[in-house]
Amino acid sequence: MTVAIDPAPLTAVRPPGRTFDRAFRGVAFVAGALVLVILALIAVTMIVKAWPAFRSQGLSYFTGDVWDPQSQTFGTLAFAFGTVVVSAIAVVIAVPVSIGIALFTTEVAPRWLRTPITYVIDLLAAVPSVVYGLWGVLVLAPELPGFYTDVHDVVAPIPVLNTIFSGDPISGRSFMTAGLILAIMITPIVTAVARETFTTVPQSLKDAAQALGATRWETIRASVIPHSRSGLVAGVLIGLGRALGETIAVALVIGSSPQITAKLFSSGDALAAVIANQFGETTGGSEYQAALIGMAVVLFALTLVIGVIARGFVARADRNSAGGA
């Protein structure tokens, strides 16, 4: 005897997993949208606060290099130049060192040594920036003028380098010193990201390369680095963001002398350092304060532009890799 089953009760009951899935999707969407909304609100608020300076100075606010609060003249080009220069120095120095440490930790070091190195790197990342700054201004900066002079004497016969590695005058508190301090500060961050990225490389890729007769370096170059490209770029961007926005350490060692020069051993200044040094001297609603807030807008825009450019390079590299494959 066949018993007919009414399908209505079965279809009326919604699987509980689908409900939770929709709820999770909604929460994740709200969280992602909230981040974008907060970011947009921060940008809009800063632009509104800085608008008096933008309106008063016009385009010269971004292209001028004269900063004189007494005469209400505010040009931020020299500060933006200093920010980009010291951040570039930090990245050029820190990234190769960080990748080397990460490769040593994941590919070369014995297992008993990997954990202590990881702990030390993580501890260095937690050191406050003011500690690096004080060490730089009290210990490192007084010893560097002699070293800088020796470097300048060595490269003096070389046309371009004799300008880059010089100063007017040579000073221990300079673009180069600030870049060195920032390089020390961002090395643990980039190293940590690079190390985590390298650990995601499938062991099968490395085994395949070694089975074909590749050496350890050839395996790293052909398998590990290409697979980790996006993660490495992310680590570099995180380190660059830290360098661009660093305040106290840079303010202590850069020299607070705004200028646009190719001489890296000269004193300079940076956007974040100027904000920290001078914001306490302003009054609410003044054009001077608006000009300093405008520096934050410029720094925000610099970060976005650099991020977009970096992502463009990654996308292009990925397309080239896919085409080659």
C-alpha positions as CSV (number, residue, x, y, z in Angstrom):
1,M,0.0,0.0,0.0
2,T,1.4,3.4,-1.1
3,V,1.2,6.3,1.4
4,A,1.1,9.8,-0.1
5,I,3.2,12.4,1.6
6,D,2.1,16.1,1.5
7,P,5.2,18.1,0.3
8,A,3.9,21.3,1.7
9,P,5.3,20.9,5.3
10,L,8.7,20.0,3.9
11,T,8.9,23.1,1.6
12,A,7.6,25.3,4.3
13,V,10.5,24.5,6.6
14,R,13.5,26.6,5.6
15,P,16.9,24.9,6.2
16,P,18.6,26.6,9.2
17,G,21.9,26.8,7.4
18,R,20.5,29.0,4.7
19,T,19.2,31.5,7.3
20,F,22.5,31.7,9.0
21,D,24.3,32.1,5.7
22,R,22.1,35.0,4.7
23,A,22.6,36.6,8.1
24,F,26.4,36.2,7.8
25,R,26.4,37.7,4.3
26,G,24.4,40.7,5.6
27,V,26.7,41.3,8.6
28,A,29.8,41.0,6.4
29,F,28.4,43.4,3.8
30,V,27.5,45.9,6.6
31,A,31.0,45.6,8.1
32,G,32.7,46.2,4.7
33,A,30.4,49.1,3.9
34,L,31.0,50.6,7.3
35,V,34.8,50.7,6.7
36,L,34.2,52.6,3.4
37,V,31.7,55.0,5.1
38,I,34.1,55.8,7.9
39,L,37.0,56.3,5.5
40,A,34.8,58.6,3.4
41,L,33.6,60.6,6.5
42,I,37.2,61.1,7.6
43,A,38.2,62.4,4.2
44,V,35.2,64.7,3.9
45,T,35.7,66.0,7.5
46,M,39.4,66.8,6.8
47,I,38.6,68.5,3.5
48,V,35.9,70.6,5.1
49,K,38.3,71.6,8.0
50,A,41.1,72.4,5.5
51,W,39.0,74.2,3.0
52,P,39.8,77.7,4.2
53,A,43.4,77.2,3.5
54,F,42.7,75.6,0.1
55,R,40.5,78.5,-0.8
56,S,42.9,81.1,0.4
57,Q,46.1,79.7,-1.0
58,G,44.7,78.1,-4.2
59,L,47.0,75.9,-6.2
60,S,50.1,77.3,-4.5
61,Y,49.2,75.4,-1.4
62,F,50.2,72.2,-3.3
63,T,52.9,73.7,-5.6
64,G,54.5,76.3,-3.3
65,D,57.5,75.6,-1.1
66,V,57.2,78.6,1.2
67,W,55.7,78.0,4.7
68,D,55.4,81.2,6.7
69,P,52.5,81.4,9.2
70,Q,53.4,85.0,10.0
71,S,52.6,86.1,6.5
72,Q,49.8,83.6,6.0
73,T,51.7,81.9,3.2
74,F,51.3,78.1,3.2
75,G,53.0,75.9,0.6
76,T,53.4,72.2,1.3
77,L,55.5,71.0,-1.6
78,A,58.7,70.9,0.4
79,F,57.1,68.8,3.1
80,A,55.5,66.4,0.6
81,F,58.9,66.1,-1.0
82,G,60.5,65.2,2.3
83,T,57.8,62.7,3.1
84,V,58.2,60.9,-0.2
85,V,62.0,60.9,0.0
86,V,62.4,59.5,3.5
87,S,59.7,56.9,2.8
88,A,61.5,55.9,-0.4
89,I,64.8,55.6,1.4
90,A,63.1,53.4,4.1
91,V,61.5,51.1,1.6
92,V,64.7,50.8,-0.5
93,I,66.7,49.8,2.5
94,A,64.1,47.7,4.4
95,V,62.4,45.6,1.7
96,P,65.5,43.6,0.6
97,V,66.5,43.1,4.2
98,S,63.0,42.0,5.2
99,I,62.6,39.6,2.3
100,G,66.0,38.2,3.1
101,I,65.1,37.6,6.8
102,A,61.8,36.1,5.8
103,L,63.4,33.7,3.3
104,F,66.0,32.7,5.8
105,T,63.4,32.0,8.4
106,T,61.1,30.0,6.1
107,E,63.5,28.3,3.7
108,V,67.0,28.1,5.2
109,A,67.0,28.3,9.0
110,P,66.7,25.0,11.0
111,R,63.4,24.5,12.7
112,W,64.8,25.1,16.2
113,L,66.0,28.6,15.2
114,R,62.8,29.7,13.4
115,T,60.7,30.3,16.5
116,P,63.2,32.6,18.3
117,I,63.7,34.7,15.1
118,T,59.9,35.0,14.8
119,Y,59.6,36.2,18.4
120,V,62.3,38.7,18.0
121,I,60.8,40.2,14.8
122,D,57.4,40.4,16.5
123,L,58.9,42.2,19.5
124,L,60.7,44.7,17.3
125,A,57.5,45.5,15.6
126,A,56.0,46.4,19.0
127,V,58.6,48.9,20.0
128,P,57.2,52.4,20.3
129,S,58.3,54.8,17.6
130,V,59.5,57.4,20.1
131,V,62.1,54.9,21.3
132,Y,63.5,54.7,17.8
133,G,63.4,58.5,17.5
134,L,65.2,59.1,20.7
135,W,67.8,56.5,19.9
136,G,68.3,58.1,16.5
137,V,68.7,61.7,17.7
138,L,70.8,60.9,20.8
139,V,73.0,58.0,19.6
140,L,72.9,57.7,15.8
141,A,72.7,61.3,14.6
142,P,75.8,62.6,16.3
143,E,77.9,59.7,14.8
144,L,76.7,60.0,11.3
145,P,78.2,63.3,9.9
146,G,81.7,61.7,9.8
147,F,80.3,58.6,8.0
148,Y,78.4,60.7,5.6
149,T,81.5,62.7,4.8
150,D,83.4,59.6,4.1
151,V,80.7,58.3,1.8
152,H,80.7,61.7,0.0
153,D,84.4,61.5,-0.5
154,V,84.2,58.0,-1.9
155,V,81.5,58.9,-4.5
156,A,82.9,62.4,-5.3
157,P,84.3,61.4,-8.7
158,I,80.9,59.9,-9.8
159,P,78.7,62.7,-11.4
160,V,75.2,61.8,-10.1
161,L,76.1,60.1,-6.8
162,N,78.3,63.0,-5.7
163,T,75.2,65.1,-5.6
164,I,72.8,62.6,-4.0
165,F,75.2,61.6,-1.3
166,S,76.1,65.1,-0.1
167,G,74.7,67.8,2.1
168,D,74.4,71.6,2.3
169,P,75.8,71.2,4.9
170,I,76.2,67.5,5.8
171,S,74.1,66.9,8.9
172,G,73.4,64.0,11.2
173,R,69.7,65.1,11.3
174,S,68.8,64.7,7.6
175,F,66.7,62.9,5.0
176,M,69.0,59.9,5.1
177,T,69.0,59.6,8.9
178,A,65.2,59.8,8.9
179,G,65.1,57.2,6.2
180,L,67.4,54.9,8.1
181,I,65.3,55.1,11.3
182,L,62.1,54.4,9.3
183,A,63.8,51.5,7.6
184,I,64.6,50.0,11.0
185,M,61.0,50.6,12.1
186,I,59.3,49.0,9.1
187,T,61.6,46.1,8.7
188,P,59.8,43.9,11.3
189,I,56.4,44.7,9.7
190,V,57.5,43.8,6.2
191,T,59.3,40.8,7.4
192,A,56.3,39.5,9.3
193,V,54.0,39.8,6.3
194,A,56.6,38.3,3.9
195,R,57.2,35.4,6.2
196,E,53.5,34.6,6.5
197,T,53.2,34.9,2.7
198,F,56.1,32.5,2.1
199,T,54.6,29.9,4.4
200,T,51.5,29.7,2.1
201,V,53.6,28.5,-0.9
202,P,52.5,24.9,-1.6
203,Q,55.3,22.4,-0.8
204,S,54.4,20.6,-4.0
205,L,55.7,23.6,-6.0
206,K,59.1,23.5,-4.3
207,D,59.3,19.7,-4.6
208,A,58.6,19.9,-8.3
209,A,61.3,22.5,-8.8
210,Q,63.8,20.5,-6.9
211,A,62.8,17.3,-8.7
212,L,63.8,19.1,-11.9
213,G,67.3,19.7,-10.5
214,A,66.8,23.3,-9.3
215,T,69.0,24.6,-6.6
216,R,67.6,26.2,-3.4
217,W,68.0,29.7,-4.9
218,E,66.5,28.6,-8.2
219,T,63.5,27.1,-6.3
220,I,63.0,30.4,-4.4
221,R,63.3,32.5,-7.5
222,A,61.1,30.3,-9.7
223,S,58.5,29.1,-7.2
224,V,58.4,31.0,-3.9
225,I,58.8,34.6,-5.1
226,P,56.3,34.4,-8.0
227,H,53.7,32.7,-5.9
228,S,54.1,35.3,-3.1
229,R,54.1,38.5,-5.3
230,S,50.8,39.8,-4.1
231,G,51.5,39.2,-0.5
232,L,54.9,40.9,-0.8
233,V,53.4,43.9,-2.4
234,A,50.9,44.0,0.5
235,G,53.7,43.9,3.0
236,V,55.6,46.7,1.2
237,L,52.4,48.8,1.1
238,I,51.9,48.3,4.9
239,G,55.5,49.3,5.6
240,L,55.2,52.3,3.2
241,G,52.0,53.4,4.9
242,R,53.8,53.2,8.3
243,A,56.7,55.2,6.9
244,L,54.5,57.9,5.3
245,G,52.5,58.5,8.4
246,E,55.3,58.2,11.0
247,T,55.5,61.3,13.1
248,I,57.6,61.4,16.3
249,A,60.6,59.5,15.1
250,V,60.9,61.5,11.9
251,A,60.3,64.8,13.7
252,L,63.3,64.1,16.0
253,V,65.8,63.2,13.3
254,I,64.9,64.9,10.0
255,G,66.2,68.4,11.0
256,S,63.0,70.5,10.6
257,S,64.4,72.5,7.7
258,P,62.0,72.4,4.8
259,Q,63.7,72.3,1.4
260,I,63.6,70.6,-1.9
261,T,67.1,69.2,-2.7
262,A,68.7,66.1,-4.2
263,K,71.2,66.1,-1.4
264,L,70.1,63.3,1.0
265,F,72.6,64.3,3.8
266,S,70.9,67.7,4.2
267,S,68.2,68.5,6.7
268,G,64.6,68.5,5.6
269,D,61.0,68.1,6.9
270,A,58.0,66.0,6.4
271,L,54.2,66.4,6.5
272,A,53.4,64.4,9.6
273,A,56.4,65.9,11.5
274,V,55.2,69.4,10.8
275,I,51.7,68.6,11.9
276,A,53.0,67.2,15.2
277,N,55.4,70.1,15.8
278,Q,53.1,73.0,14.9
279,F,49.6,72.0,15.6
280,G,49.8,73.0,19.3
281,E,50.6,76.6,18.2
282,T,47.4,77.0,16.3
283,T,44.0,78.3,17.4
284,G,40.7,76.7,16.4
285,G,39.2,77.9,13.1
286,S,42.4,79.7,12.1
287,E,43.8,79.5,8.6
288,Y,47.0,78.2,10.1
289,Q,45.2,75.3,11.6
290,A,43.3,74.7,8.4
291,A,46.7,74.6,6.5
292,L,48.0,71.9,8.9
293,I,44.8,69.9,8.5
294,G,45.3,70.3,4.7
295,M,48.6,68.5,5.2
296,A,46.7,65.5,6.5
297,V,44.6,65.6,3.3
298,V,47.7,65.7,1.2
299,L,49.2,62.7,3.1
300,F,45.9,60.9,2.7
301,A,45.9,61.5,-1.0
302,L,49.6,60.4,-1.3
303,T,48.8,57.1,0.4
304,L,45.8,56.5,-1.9
305,V,47.8,57.3,-5.1
306,I,50.7,55.1,-4.1
307,G,48.3,52.3,-3.3
308,V,46.6,52.5,-6.6
309,I,49.9,52.6,-8.5
310,A,51.2,49.6,-6.6
311,R,48.0,47.6,-7.3
312,G,48.3,48.5,-10.9
313,F,51.8,47.0,-11.0
314,V,50.6,43.8,-9.3
315,A,47.7,43.5,-11.8
316,R,50.0,44.0,-14.7
317,A,52.6,41.5,-13.4
318,D,49.8,38.9,-12.8
319,R,48.6,39.4,-16.4
320,N,52.1,39.0,-17.7
321,S,52.5,35.8,-15.7
322,A,49.2,34.4,-16.9
323,G,50.1,35.2,-20.5
324,G,53.5,33.6,-20.1
325,A,51.9,30.5,-18.7
